[in-house]
């Protein structure tokens, strides 16, 4: 499934135009992205929580050469599934 499939599902459910459905889906993804950029968490009841997590700097090894490499601190997106979603997938 991809973004176009989600837009088609929205169009079938609410009607209107395909362009409006695509815009609605795009708006949701843009909002989630911009909120995560600001460091805000997004909680969707019954679905899950989108959050931002800091990964600490660390030393790693290059598997090809065995050389030690410094991996800097980085910020990554994280998703925690809600109970309803977990139960639905079981």
Residue pairs with C-beta under 8 A, 6 or more apart in sequence:
3 25
3 26
3 29
4 22
6 25
7 18
7 21
7 22
7 24
7 25
8 18
8 21
10 21
10 24
10 25
11 17
11 18
11 20
11 21
14 21
31 42
32 42
32 50
35 41
35 42
35 50
36 42
36 50
36 51
36 52
36 77
39 52
40 52
41 49
41 50
41 51
41 52
42 49
42 50
42 51
43 49
43 50
44 50
44 82
45 82
46 82
46 83
46 84
46 85
47 81
47 82
47 84
47 85
48 79
48 80
48 81
48 82
48 85
49 79
49 80
49 82
50 77
50 78
50 79
51 77
51 78
51 79
51 80
52 75
52 76
52 77
52 78
53 75
53 76
53 77
53 78
54 73
54 74
54 75
55 73
55 74
55 75
55 76
56 73
57 70
57 71
57 72
57 73
58 71
59 68
59 69
59 70
59 71
60 68
60 69
60 70
60 71
61 67
61 68
61 69
62 68
62 69
81 89
